Amino acid sequence: MTDPIADYLTRIRNACKARHKKVDIPASNLKKAITDILYKEKFISGYSIIKGGPQSTIRVYLKYKGGESVIQGLERISRPGLRLYAGSKEVPRTLNGLGITLVSTPKGVMIDAMARQQNVGGEVLCRVW
């Protein structure tokens, strides 16, 4: 696997389209941080870390409203072949604030509004709406 974040987003996207209640994803610290943000921003209903074997697993519980998934779209922006960095003033907005952009900063992974508020930039990971 060359891009674990793209794999993470694809697993969630596919599970939403198949209307699954949960999806299991191999864990890493970056994926745990992204999952925590998705939970805090109410895109998912919950998650749990399942320990076992050499690598733990993140079990993400998907959220649906009126039969439709709360997550309408996921898009990877920065990728291994083309990294995209933005300063605190250039961090892109998603759908004029209706979605979130995740940014990996020196202060940790955070959403675009938080990065602008704390005046930090970094690698633009993905957009969720």
C-alpha positions in Angstrom: 0.0 0.0 0.0 1.6 3.2 -1.1 -1.0 5.7 0.3 -2.6 4.6 3.5 -4.7 7.8 3.8 -6.2 7.3 0.4 -6.9 3.7 1.4 -8.6 4.9 4.6 -10.8 7.4 2.7 -11.7 4.7 0.1 -12.8 2.2 2.7 -15.1 4.8 4.3 -16.4 5.9 0.9 -17.2 2.3 -0.2 -18.8 1.4 3.1 -21.1 4.5 2.9 -22.1 3.6 -0.6 -22.8 0.0 0.5 -24.8 1.3 3.5 -22.7 -0.6 6.0 -23.0 0.2 9.7 -19.3 -0.1 10.4 -16.0 -0.5 8.7 -12.6 -1.8 10.0 -9.4 0.0 9.0 -5.8 -0.8 9.9 -4.7 1.8 12.5 -2.0 4.4 12.6 -1.6 7.5 14.7 -2.5 9.8 11.7 -5.6 7.7 10.9 -6.6 7.8 14.6 -6.3 11.6 14.5 -8.4 11.9 11.4 -11.1 9.5 12.8 -11.2 11.6 16.0 -11.8 14.8 14.0 -14.5 13.1 11.9 -16.2 12.1 15.2 -15.9 15.6 16.7 -17.3 17.1 13.5 -20.2 14.6 13.6 -19.5 12.9 10.3 -19.4 9.5 12.0 -21.4 8.2 15.0 -18.4 6.7 16.8 -15.3 4.6 16.6 -13.3 2.2 18.7 -9.7 0.9 18.7 -9.4 -2.9 18.6 -6.1 -4.1 19.8 -4.7 -7.4 18.5 -1.8 -8.8 16.6 1.0 -6.6 15.4 -1.3 -3.7 14.3 -4.5 -2.5 15.9 -7.6 -1.8 14.0 -10.0 1.2 14.0 -13.6 0.3 13.8 -15.6 3.3 12.4 -19.3 3.4 13.0 -20.9 5.3 10.1 -23.7 7.8 10.5 -26.9 8.0 8.4 -29.7 10.6 8.3 -32.9 9.8 6.5 -31.4 6.8 4.7 -28.5 8.9 3.3 -25.0 8.9 4.6 -23.9 12.0 6.4 -20.6 11.9 4.5 -21.5 13.0 1.0 -17.9 13.0 -0.3 -14.3 12.4 0.6 -11.4 13.7 -1.5 -7.7 13.2 -1.1 -5.8 16.4 -1.9 -2.1 15.9 -1.0 -0.8 12.5 -2.1 2.6 10.8 -2.1 3.4 11.8 -5.7 2.3 15.5 -5.3 2.4 16.9 -1.8 0.3 20.1 -1.3 1.2 22.5 1.5 -0.6 25.7 2.4 0.2 28.6 4.8 -2.3 29.6 7.4 -3.9 32.2 5.1 -4.1 29.9 2.1 -5.7 26.8 3.7 -8.7 26.0 1.3 -12.3 26.0 2.4 -14.6 23.2 1.5 -18.0 24.2 0.1 -17.7 27.7 1.7 -17.5 26.1 5.2 -20.2 23.4 4.8 -17.5 20.8 4.7 -14.1 20.5 6.3 -10.5 20.4 5.1 -8.1 18.4 7.2 -4.6 19.8 7.6 -1.5 18.2 9.1 0.3 20.9 11.0 3.2 21.0 13.5 0.5 21.3 16.2 -1.2 18.1 15.0 -4.0 17.3 12.5 -6.8 19.9 12.6 -9.6 21.3 10.4 -9.1 24.3 8.2 -11.0 26.8 10.5 -8.8 25.7 13.5 -5.6 26.1 11.5 -6.6 29.6 10.4 -7.6 30.5 14.0 -4.2 29.2 15.4 -2.3 30.8 12.5 -0.6 27.6 11.4 -0.3 25.9 8.0 0.8 22.5 6.8 0.1 19.7 4.5 -3.5 19.7 3.2 -4.6 16.1 3.6 -8.2 15.8 2.4 -11.7 17.3 2.1 -14.8 15.9 3.7 -18.4 17.1 3.0 
